Amino acid sequence: MGNMLYQEAREAVARAELLALAAETDIQREAVQKEIQRAKNALNSAFHNSSMAEQEQLGHMQTQLQNITSMGQFE
């Protein structure tokens, strides 16, 4: 079954990326901001309950979120 917190973090980051790519309106950008916050929370929860390999991948996901934040008004 795997680490559910890790899976949730991975899915949240993927959702944030997709929303950010499609965001055109203020409402859509607000949705991106909320999803980024959910993803950050999921990453934090997952990190403390993950193996070293998962933690490394979570670090890459954190970088993905930072890239999303830097590409638009999503902070």
PDB file of N, CA, C and O in Angstrom:
ATOM      1  N   MET A   1       0.824  -1.199   0.000  1.00  0.00           N
ATOM      2  CA  MET A   1       0.000   0.000   0.000  1.00  0.00           C
ATOM      3  C   MET A   1       0.864   1.257   0.000  1.00  0.00           C
ATOM      4  O   MET A   1       0.515   2.237  -0.657  1.00  0.00           O
ATOM      5  N   GLY A   2       1.968   1.250   0.713  1.00  0.00           N
ATOM      6  CA  GLY A   2       2.859   2.403   0.680  1.00  0.00           C
ATOM      7  C   GLY A   2       2.514   3.471   1.702  1.00  0.00           C
ATOM      8  O   GLY A   2       1.575   3.334   2.486  1.00  0.00           O
ATOM      9  N   ASN A   3       3.279   4.506   1.671  1.00  0.00           N
ATOM     10  CA  ASN A   3       3.138   5.627   2.595  1.00  0.00           C
ATOM     11  C   ASN A   3       2.035   6.559   2.080  1.00  0.00           C
ATOM     12  O   ASN A   3       2.219   7.257   1.082  1.00  0.00           O
ATOM     13  N   MET A   4       0.903   6.564   2.761  1.00  0.00           N
ATOM     14  CA  MET A   4      -0.244   7.368   2.318  1.00  0.00           C
ATOM     15  C   MET A   4       0.052   8.862   2.388  1.00  0.00           C
ATOM     16  O   MET A   4      -0.389   9.611   1.517  1.00  0.00           O
ATOM     17  N   LEU A   5       0.784   9.310   3.395  1.00  0.00           N
ATOM     18  CA  LEU A   5       1.116  10.733   3.499  1.00  0.00           C
ATOM     19  C   LEU A   5       2.009  11.166   2.337  1.00  0.00           C
ATOM     20  O   LEU A   5       1.863  12.264   1.800  1.00  0.00           O
ATOM     21  N   TYR A   6       2.923  10.295   1.964  1.00  0.00           N
ATOM     22  CA  TYR A   6       3.781  10.578   0.808  1.00  0.00           C
ATOM     23  C   TYR A   6       2.931  10.678  -0.458  1.00  0.00           C
ATOM     24  O   TYR A   6       3.103  11.596  -1.261  1.00  0.00           O
ATOM     25  N   GLN A   7       2.018   9.730  -0.628  1.00  0.00           N
ATOM     26  CA  GLN A   7       1.140   9.719  -1.804  1.00  0.00           C
ATOM     27  C   GLN A   7       0.287  10.987  -1.857  1.00  0.00           C
ATOM     28  O   GLN A   7       0.129  11.587  -2.920  1.00  0.00           O
ATOM     29  N   GLU A   8      -0.260  11.389  -0.716  1.00  0.00           N
ATOM     30  CA  GLU A   8      -1.072  12.608  -0.662  1.00  0.00           C
ATOM     31  C   GLU A   8      -0.247  13.838  -1.039  1.00  0.00           C
ATOM     32  O   GLU A   8      -0.731  14.720  -1.748  1.00  0.00           O
ATOM     33  N   ALA A   9       0.983  13.894  -0.569  1.00  0.00           N
ATOM     34  CA  ALA A   9       1.859  15.024  -0.901  1.00  0.00           C
ATOM     35  C   ALA A   9       2.144  15.053  -2.397  1.00  0.00           C
ATOM     36  O   ALA A   9       2.091  16.113  -3.021  1.00  0.00           O
ATOM     37  N   ARG A  10       2.440  13.910  -2.964  1.00  0.00           N
ATOM     38  CA  ARG A  10       2.730  13.832  -4.396  1.00  0.00           C
ATOM     39  C   ARG A  10       1.529  14.290  -5.222  1.00  0.00           C
ATOM     40  O   ARG A  10       1.680  15.026  -6.197  1.00  0.00           O
ATOM     41  N   GLU A  11       0.342  13.849  -4.825  1.00  0.00           N
ATOM     42  CA  GLU A  11      -0.873  14.234  -5.547  1.00  0.00           C
ATOM     43  C   GLU A  11      -1.168  15.727  -5.391  1.00  0.00           C
ATOM     44  O   GLU A  11      -1.598  16.376  -6.344  1.00  0.00           O
ATOM     45  N   ALA A  12      -0.941  16.269  -4.200  1.00  0.00           N
ATOM     46  CA  ALA A  12      -1.197  17.695  -3.966  1.00  0.00           C
ATOM     47  C   ALA A  12      -0.261  18.565  -4.800  1.00  0.00           C
ATOM     48  O   ALA A  12      -0.684  19.583  -5.348  1.00  0.00           O
ATOM     49  N   VAL A  13       0.988  18.177  -4.897  1.00  0.00           N
ATOM     50  CA  VAL A  13       1.943  18.933  -5.716  1.00  0.00           C
ATOM     51  C   VAL A  13       1.537  18.859  -7.186  1.00  0.00           C
ATOM     52  O   VAL A  13       1.598  19.861  -7.898  1.00  0.00           O
ATOM     53  N   ALA A  14       1.128  17.687  -7.639  1.00  0.00           N
ATOM     54  CA  ALA A  14       0.695  17.538  -9.035  1.00  0.00           C
ATOM     55  C   ALA A  14      -0.530  18.404  -9.320  1.00  0.00           C
ATOM     56  O   ALA A  14      -0.611  19.042 -10.369  1.00  0.00           O
ATOM     57  N   ARG A  15      -1.488  18.425  -8.383  1.00  0.00           N
ATOM     58  CA  ARG A  15      -2.676  19.274  -8.562  1.00  0.00           C
ATOM     59  C   ARG A  15      -2.293  20.741  -8.629  1.00  0.00           C
ATOM     60  O   ARG A  15      -2.810  21.484  -9.463  1.00  0.00           O
ATOM     61  N   ALA A  16      -1.389  21.160  -7.752  1.00  0.00           N
ATOM     62  CA  ALA A  16      -0.954  22.561  -7.744  1.00  0.00           C
ATOM     63  C   ALA A  16      -0.305  22.925  -9.074  1.00  0.00           C
ATOM     64  O   ALA A  16      -0.546  24.006  -9.611  1.00  0.00           O
ATOM     65  N   GLU A  17       0.512  22.030  -9.601  1.00  0.00           N
ATOM     66  CA  GLU A  17       1.162  22.291 -10.893  1.00  0.00           C
ATOM     67  C   GLU A  17       0.133  22.446 -12.012  1.00  0.00           C
ATOM     68  O   GLU A  17       0.216  23.376 -12.814  1.00  0.00           O
ATOM     69  N   LEU A  18      -0.826  21.539 -12.061  1.00  0.00           N
ATOM     70  CA  LEU A  18      -1.845  21.602 -13.111  1.00  0.00           C
ATOM     71  C   LEU A  18      -2.688  22.861 -12.999  1.00  0.00           C
ATOM     72  O   LEU A  18      -2.962  23.527 -13.998  1.00  0.00           O
ATOM     73  N   LEU A  19      -3.096  23.183 -11.778  1.00  0.00           N
ATOM     74  CA  LEU A  19      -3.893  24.397 -11.582  1.00  0.00           C
ATOM     75  C   LEU A  19      -3.103  25.639 -11.981  1.00  0.00           C
ATOM     76  O   LEU A  19      -3.644  26.550 -12.607  1.00  0.00           O
ATOM     77  N   ALA A  20      -1.827  25.671 -11.620  1.00  0.00           N
ATOM     78  CA  ALA A  20      -0.998  26.840 -11.933  1.00  0.00           C
ATOM     79  C   ALA A  20      -0.850  27.027 -13.437  1.00  0.00           C
ATOM     80  O   ALA A  20      -0.873  28.153 -13.933  1.00  0.00           O
ATOM     81  N   LEU A  21      -0.701  25.937 -14.151  1.00  0.00           N
ATOM     82  CA  LEU A  21      -0.545  26.028 -15.602  1.00  0.00           C
ATOM     83  C   LEU A  21      -1.801  26.555 -16.284  1.00  0.00           C
ATOM     84  O   LEU A  21      -1.718  27.221 -17.317  1.00  0.00           O
ATOM     85  N   ALA A  22      -2.963  26.258 -15.709  1.00  0.00           N
ATOM     86  CA  ALA A  22      -4.230  26.647 -16.334  1.00  0.00           C
ATOM     87  C   ALA A  22      -4.803  27.952 -15.793  1.00  0.00           C
ATOM     88  O   ALA A  22      -5.771  28.474 -16.344  1.00  0.00           O
ATOM     89  N   ALA A  23      -4.224  28.483 -14.729  1.00  0.00           N
ATOM     90  CA  ALA A  23      -4.799  29.655 -14.055  1.00  0.00           C
ATOM     91  C   ALA A  23      -4.738  30.891 -14.938  1.00  0.00           C
ATOM     92  O   ALA A  23      -3.669  31.311 -15.381  1.00  0.00           O
ATOM     93  N   GLU A  24      -5.913  31.464 -15.182  1.00  0.00           N
ATOM     94  CA  GLU A  24      -5.999  32.693 -15.969  1.00  0.00           C
ATOM     95  C   GLU A  24      -6.733  33.799 -15.226  1.00  0.00           C
ATOM     96  O   GLU A  24      -6.446  34.979 -15.429  1.00  0.00           O
ATOM     97  N   THR A  25      -7.668  33.431 -14.374  1.00  0.00           N
ATOM     98  CA  THR A  25      -8.468  34.437 -13.673  1.00  0.00           C
ATOM     99  C   THR A  25      -8.002  34.560 -12.227  1.00  0.00           C
ATOM    100  O   THR A  25      -7.263  33.713 -11.724  1.00  0.00           O
ATOM    101  N   ASP A  26      -8.446  35.630 -11.568  1.00  0.00           N
ATOM    102  CA  ASP A  26      -8.107  35.813 -10.154  1.00  0.00           C
ATOM    103  C   ASP A  26      -8.626  34.657  -9.309  1.00  0.00           C
ATOM    104  O   ASP A  26      -7.942  34.207  -8.389  1.00  0.00           O
ATOM    105  N   ILE A  27      -9.818  34.176  -9.609  1.00  0.00           N
ATOM    106  CA  ILE A  27     -10.390  33.059  -8.848  1.00  0.00           C
ATOM    107  C   ILE A  27      -9.536  31.807  -9.027  1.00  0.00           C
ATOM    108  O   ILE A  27      -9.300  31.072  -8.068  1.00  0.00           O
ATOM    109  N   GLN A  28      -9.080  31.565 -10.240  1.00  0.00           N
ATOM    110  CA  GLN A  28      -8.220  30.409 -10.489  1.00  0.00           C
ATOM    111  C   GLN A  28      -6.882  30.561  -9.777  1.00  0.00           C
ATOM    112  O   GLN A  28      -6.345  29.582  -9.258  1.00  0.00           O
ATOM    113  N   ARG A  29      -6.339  31.774  -9.745  1.00  0.00           N
ATOM    114  CA  ARG A  29      -5.079  32.004  -9.032  1.00  0.00           C
ATOM    115  C   ARG A  29      -5.255  31.797  -7.528  1.00  0.00           C
ATOM    116  O   ARG A  29      -4.350  31.295  -6.860  1.00  0.00           O
ATOM    117  N   GLU A  30      -6.413  32.179  -6.996  1.00  0.00           N
ATOM    118  CA  GLU A  30      -6.695  31.926  -5.577  1.00  0.00           C
ATOM    119  C   GLU A  30      -6.744  30.424  -5.308  1.00  0.00           C
ATOM    120  O   GLU A  30      -6.257  29.957  -4.278  1.00  0.00           O
ATOM    121  N   ALA A  31      -7.332  29.673  -6.233  1.00  0.00           N
ATOM    122  CA  ALA A  31      -7.379  28.216  -6.090  1.00  0.00           C
ATOM    123  C   ALA A  31      -5.968  27.636  -6.089  1.00  0.00           C
ATOM    124  O   ALA A  31      -5.679  26.698  -5.345  1.00  0.00           O
ATOM    125  N   VAL A  32      -5.101  28.185  -6.911  1.00  0.00           N
ATOM    126  CA  VAL A  32      -3.704  27.738  -6.944  1.00  0.00           C
ATOM    127  C   VAL A  32      -3.042  28.017  -5.598  1.00  0.00           C
ATOM    128  O   VAL A  32      -2.348  27.154  -5.059  1.00  0.00           O
ATOM    129  N   GLN A  33      -3.247  29.200  -5.056  1.00  0.00           N
ATOM    130  CA  GLN A  33      -2.661  29.545  -3.757  1.00  0.00           C
ATOM    131  C   GLN A  33      -3.110  28.565  -2.681  1.00  0.00           C
ATOM    132  O   GLN A  33      -2.303  28.120  -1.865  1.00  0.00           O
ATOM    133  N   LYS A  34      -4.390  28.233  -2.678  1.00  0.00           N
ATOM    134  CA  LYS A  34      -4.911  27.282  -1.682  1.00  0.00           C
ATOM    135  C   LYS A  34      -4.301  25.903  -1.880  1.00  0.00           C
ATOM    136  O   LYS A  34      -3.947  25.230  -0.912  1.00  0.00           O
ATOM    137  N   GLU A  35      -4.180  25.488  -3.123  1.00  0.00           N
ATOM    138  CA  GLU A  35      -3.603  24.166  -3.392  1.00  0.00           C
ATOM    139  C   GLU A  35      -2.120  24.132  -3.049  1.00  0.00           C
ATOM    140  O   GLU A  35      -1.624  23.112  -2.570  1.00  0.00           O
ATOM    141  N   ILE A  36      -1.411  25.217  -3.282  1.00  0.00           N
ATOM    142  CA  ILE A  36      -0.003  25.284  -2.885  1.00  0.00           C
ATOM    143  C   ILE A  36       0.114  25.141  -1.370  1.00  0.00           C
ATOM    144  O   ILE A  36       0.993  24.432  -0.880  1.00  0.00           O
ATOM    145  N   GLN A  37      -0.756  25.804  -0.634  1.00  0.00           N
ATOM    146  CA  GLN A  37      -0.719  25.695   0.829  1.00  0.00           C
ATOM    147  C   GLN A  37      -1.028  24.269   1.273  1.00  0.00           C
ATOM    148  O   GLN A  37      -0.379  23.744   2.178  1.00  0.00           O
ATOM    149  N   ARG A  38      -2.021  23.640   0.635  1.00  0.00           N
ATOM    150  CA  ARG A  38      -2.329  22.237   0.957  1.00  0.00           C
ATOM    151  C   ARG A  38      -1.123  21.350   0.669  1.00  0.00           C
ATOM    152  O   ARG A  38      -0.791  20.466   1.458  1.00  0.00           O
ATOM    153  N   ALA A  39      -0.478  21.592  -0.456  1.00  0.00           N
ATOM    154  CA  ALA A  39       0.683  20.787  -0.832  1.00  0.00           C
ATOM    155  C   ALA A  39       1.828  20.974   0.163  1.00  0.00           C
ATOM    156  O   ALA A  39       2.492  20.008   0.538  1.00  0.00           O
ATOM    157  N   LYS A  40       2.060  22.214   0.588  1.00  0.00           N
ATOM    158  CA  LYS A  40       3.112  22.469   1.585  1.00  0.00           C
ATOM    159  C   LYS A  40       2.814  21.722   2.877  1.00  0.00           C
ATOM    160  O   LYS A  40       3.704  21.109   3.466  1.00  0.00           O
ATOM    161  N   ASN A  41       1.563  21.776   3.314  1.00  0.00           N
ATOM    162  CA  ASN A  41       1.174  21.066   4.538  1.00  0.00           C
ATOM    163  C   ASN A  41       1.348  19.559   4.370  1.00  0.00           C
ATOM    164  O   ASN A  41       1.827  18.879   5.278  1.00  0.00           O
ATOM    165  N   ALA A  42       0.959  19.043   3.208  1.00  0.00           N
ATOM    166  CA  ALA A  42       1.101  17.614   2.944  1.00  0.00           C
ATOM    167  C   ALA A  42       2.574  17.208   2.920  1.00  0.00           C
ATOM    168  O   ALA A  42       2.939  16.153   3.440  1.00  0.00           O
ATOM    169  N   LEU A  43       3.416  18.042   2.318  1.00  0.00           N
ATOM    170  CA  LEU A  43       4.855  17.751   2.293  1.00  0.00           C
ATOM    171  C   LEU A  43       5.430  17.710   3.701  1.00  0.00           C
ATOM    172  O   LEU A  43       6.214  16.819   4.031  1.00  0.00           O
ATOM    173  N   ASN A  44       5.044  18.668   4.528  1.00  0.00           N
ATOM    174  CA  ASN A  44       5.544  18.695   5.907  1.00  0.00           C
ATOM    175  C   ASN A  44       5.111  17.458   6.673  1.00  0.00           C
ATOM    176  O   ASN A  44       5.910  16.860   7.395  1.00  0.00           O
ATOM    177  N   SER A  45       3.848  17.069   6.521  1.00  0.00           N
ATOM    178  CA  SER A  45       3.353  15.876   7.215  1.00  0.00           C
ATOM    179  C   SER A  45       4.070  14.624   6.725  1.00  0.00           C
ATOM    180  O   SER A  45       4.449  13.766   7.522  1.00  0.00           O
ATOM    181  N   ALA A  46       4.250  14.525   5.431  1.00  0.00           N
ATOM    182  CA  ALA A  46       4.860  13.331   4.855  1.00  0.00           C
ATOM    183  C   ALA A  46       6.335  13.209   5.218  1.00  0.00           C
ATOM    184  O   ALA A  46       6.828  12.102   5.434  1.00  0.00           O
ATOM    185  N   PHE A  47       7.033  14.319   5.285  1.00  0.00           N
ATOM    186  CA  PHE A  47       8.481  14.290   5.503  1.00  0.00           C
ATOM    187  C   PHE A  47       8.847  13.553   6.788  1.00  0.00           C
ATOM    188  O   PHE A  47       9.791  12.763   6.805  1.00  0.00           O
ATOM    189  N   HIS A  48       8.113  13.805   7.846  1.00  0.00           N
ATOM    190  CA  HIS A  48       8.451  13.228   9.150  1.00  0.00           C
ATOM    191  C   HIS A  48       8.104  11.746   9.247  1.00  0.00           C
ATOM    192  O   HIS A  48       8.516  11.075  10.194  1.00  0.00           O
ATOM    193  N   ASN A  49       7.360  11.237   8.290  1.00  0.00           N
ATOM    194  CA  ASN A  49       6.934   9.838   8.328  1.00  0.00           C
ATOM    195  C   ASN A  49       7.432   9.057   7.117  1.00  0.00           C
ATOM    196  O   ASN A  49       6.821   8.063   6.725  1.00  0.00           O
ATOM    197  N   SER A  50       8.534   9.500   6.526  1.00  0.00           N
ATOM    198  CA  SER A  50       9.009   8.894   5.284  1.00  0.00           C
ATOM    199  C   SER A  50      10.412   8.332   5.421  1.00  0.00           C
ATOM    200  O   SER A  50      11.180   8.707   6.307  1.00  0.00           O
ATOM    201  N   SER A  51      10.717   7.421   4.513  1.00  0.00           N
ATOM    202  CA  SER A  51      12.070   6.869   4.435  1.00  0.00           C
ATOM    203  C   SER A  51      13.007   7.927   3.859  1.00  0.00           C
ATOM    204  O   SER A  51      12.565   8.974   3.386  1.00  0.00           O
ATOM    205  N   MET A  52      14.291   7.642   3.906  1.00  0.00           N
ATOM    206  CA  MET A  52      15.270   8.582   3.358  1.00  0.00           C
ATOM    207  C   MET A  52      15.035   8.803   1.859  1.00  0.00           C
ATOM    208  O   MET A  52      15.127   9.933   1.379  1.00  0.00           O
ATOM    209  N   ALA A  53      14.735   7.742   1.127  1.00  0.00           N
ATOM    210  CA  ALA A  53      14.488   7.872  -0.316  1.00  0.00           C
ATOM    211  C   ALA A  53      13.256   8.735  -0.570  1.00  0.00           C
ATOM    212  O   ALA A  53      13.258   9.585  -1.460  1.00  0.00           O
ATOM    213  N   GLU A  54      12.206   8.512   0.217  1.00  0.00           N
ATOM    214  CA  GLU A  54      11.001   9.329   0.072  1.00  0.00           C
ATOM    215  C   GLU A  54      11.285  10.783   0.432  1.00  0.00           C
ATOM    216  O   GLU A  54      10.780  11.698  -0.218  1.00  0.00           O
ATOM    217  N   GLN A  55      12.096  10.993   1.472  1.00  0.00           N
ATOM    218  CA  GLN A  55      12.434  12.359   1.868  1.00  0.00           C
ATOM    219  C   GLN A  55      13.175  13.088   0.747  1.00  0.00           C
ATOM    220  O   GLN A  55      12.961  14.280   0.526  1.00  0.00           O
ATOM    221  N   GLU A  56      14.034  12.373   0.051  1.00  0.00           N
ATOM    222  CA  GLU A  56      14.745  12.986  -1.074  1.00  0.00           C
ATOM    223  C   GLU A  56      13.754  13.397  -2.165  1.00  0.00           C
ATOM    224  O   GLU A  56      13.854  14.492  -2.718  1.00  0.00           O
ATOM    225  N   GLN A  57      12.810  12.527  -2.468  1.00  0.00           N
ATOM    226  CA  GLN A  57      11.796  12.845  -3.475  1.00  0.00           C
ATOM    227  C   GLN A  57      10.897  13.985  -3.011  1.00  0.00           C
ATOM    228  O   GLN A  57      10.496  14.826  -3.816  1.00  0.00           O
ATOM    229  N   LEU A  58      10.579  14.020  -1.728  1.00  0.00           N
ATOM    230  CA  LEU A  58       9.777  15.117  -1.182  1.00  0.00           C
ATOM    231  C   LEU A  58      10.520  16.441  -1.326  1.00  0.00           C
ATOM    232  O   LEU A  58       9.904  17.482  -1.558  1.00  0.00           O
ATOM    233  N   GLY A  59      11.832  16.401  -1.189  1.00  0.00           N
ATOM    234  CA  GLY A  59      12.637  17.605  -1.409  1.00  0.00           C
ATOM    235  C   GLY A  59      12.508  18.113  -2.838  1.00  0.00           C
ATOM    236  O   GLY A  59      12.441  19.319  -3.076  1.00  0.00           O
ATOM    237  N   HIS A  60      12.473  17.179  -3.788  1.00  0.00           N
ATOM    238  CA  HIS A  60      12.274  17.566  -5.192  1.00  0.00           C
ATOM    239  C   HIS A  60      10.883  18.173  -5.387  1.00  0.00           C
ATOM    240  O   HIS A  60      10.713  19.129  -6.143  1.00  0.00           O
ATOM    241  N   MET A  61       9.905  17.610  -4.702  1.00  0.00           N
ATOM    242  CA  MET A  61       8.541  18.152  -4.787  1.00  0.00           C
ATOM    243  C   MET A  61       8.483  19.562  -4.200  1.00  0.00           C
ATOM    244  O   MET A  61       7.773  20.426  -4.714  1.00  0.00           O
ATOM    245  N   GLN A  62       9.225  19.784  -3.133  1.00  0.00           N
ATOM    246  CA  GLN A  62       9.302  21.120  -2.533  1.00  0.00           C
ATOM    247  C   GLN A  62       9.860  22.116  -3.552  1.00  0.00           C
ATOM    248  O   GLN A  62       9.371  23.240  -3.664  1.00  0.00           O
ATOM    249  N   THR A  63      10.877  21.697  -4.284  1.00  0.00           N
ATOM    250  CA  THR A  63      11.445  22.545  -5.333  1.00  0.00           C
ATOM    251  C   THR A  63      10.413  22.828  -6.416  1.00  0.00           C
ATOM    252  O   THR A  63      10.332  23.948  -6.920  1.00  0.00           O
ATOM    253  N   GLN A  64       9.625  21.819  -6.777  1.00  0.00           N
ATOM    254  CA  GLN A  64       8.564  22.027  -7.763  1.00  0.00           C
ATOM    255  C   GLN A  64       7.590  23.107  -7.285  1.00  0.00           C
ATOM    256  O   GLN A  64       7.190  23.976  -8.061  1.00  0.00           O
ATOM    257  N   LEU A  65       7.214  23.048  -6.012  1.00  0.00           N
ATOM    258  CA  LEU A  65       6.306  24.065  -5.464  1.00  0.00           C
ATOM    259  C   LEU A  65       6.943  25.444  -5.506  1.00  0.00           C
ATOM    260  O   LEU A  65       6.276  26.428  -5.825  1.00  0.00           O
ATOM    261  N   GLN A  66       8.227  25.523  -5.187  1.00  0.00           N
ATOM    262  CA  GLN A  66       8.915  26.812  -5.243  1.00  0.00           C
ATOM    263  C   GLN A  66       8.934  27.353  -6.671  1.00  0.00           C
ATOM    264  O   GLN A  66       8.806  28.558  -6.886  1.00  0.00           O
ATOM    265  N   ASN A  67       9.093  26.462  -7.640  1.00  0.00           N
ATOM    266  CA  ASN A  67       9.070  26.884  -9.043  1.00  0.00           C
ATOM    267  C   ASN A  67       7.695  27.404  -9.438  1.00  0.00           C
ATOM    268  O   ASN A  67       7.592  28.391 -10.166  1.00  0.00           O
ATOM    269  N   ILE A  68       6.647  26.756  -8.968  1.00  0.00           N
ATOM    270  CA  ILE A  68       5.282  27.219  -9.244  1.00  0.00           C
ATOM    271  C   ILE A  68       5.092  28.613  -8.669  1.00  0.00           C
ATOM    272  O   ILE A  68       4.557  29.504  -9.329  1.00  0.00           O
ATOM    273  N   THR A  69       5.533  28.787  -7.441  1.00  0.00           N
ATOM    274  CA  THR A  69       5.375  30.070  -6.757  1.00  0.00           C
ATOM    275  C   THR A  69       6.120  31.170  -7.500  1.00  0.00           C
ATOM    276  O   THR A  69       5.632  32.296  -7.599  1.00  0.00           O
ATOM    277  N   SER A  70       7.298  30.850  -8.020  1.00  0.00           N
ATOM    278  CA  SER A  70       8.097  31.876  -8.692  1.00  0.00           C
ATOM    279  C   SER A  70       7.592  32.206 -10.098  1.00  0.00           C
ATOM    280  O   SER A  70       7.951  33.244 -10.653  1.00  0.00           O
ATOM    281  N   MET A  71       6.764  31.337 -10.678  1.00  0.00           N
ATOM    282  CA  MET A  71       6.305  31.594 -12.045  1.00  0.00           C
ATOM    283  C   MET A  71       5.050  32.454 -12.120  1.00  0.00           C
ATOM    284  O   MET A  71       4.642  32.859 -13.208  1.00  0.00           O
ATOM    285  N   GLY A  72       4.442  32.733 -10.987  1.00  0.00           N
ATOM    286  CA  GLY A  72       3.230  33.548 -11.025  1.00  0.00           C
ATOM    287  C   GLY A  72       2.959  34.202  -9.695  1.00  0.00           C
ATOM    288  O   GLY A  72       3.789  34.153  -8.787  1.00  0.00           O
ATOM    289  N   GLN A  73       1.809  34.807  -9.579  1.00  0.00           N
ATOM    290  CA  GLN A  73       1.426  35.458  -8.320  1.00  0.00           C
ATOM    291  C   GLN A  73       0.711  34.435  -7.443  1.00  0.00           C
ATOM    292  O   GLN A  73      -0.489  34.551  -7.198  1.00  0.00           O
ATOM    293  N   PHE A  74       1.443  33.445  -6.977  1.00  0.00           N
ATOM    294  CA  PHE A  74       0.831  32.338  -6.250  1.00  0.00           C
ATOM    295  C   PHE A  74       1.318  32.216  -4.812  1.00  0.00           C
ATOM    296  O   PHE A  74       1.238  31.129  -4.240  1.00  0.00           O
ATOM    297  N   GLU A  75       1.813  33.276  -4.214  1.00  0.00           N
ATOM    298  CA  GLU A  75       2.267  33.177  -2.832  1.00  0.00           C
ATOM    299  C   GLU A  75       1.221  33.638  -1.888  1.00  0.00           C
ATOM    300  O   GLU A  75       1.434  33.623  -0.676  1.00  0.00           O
TER     301      GLU A  75
END
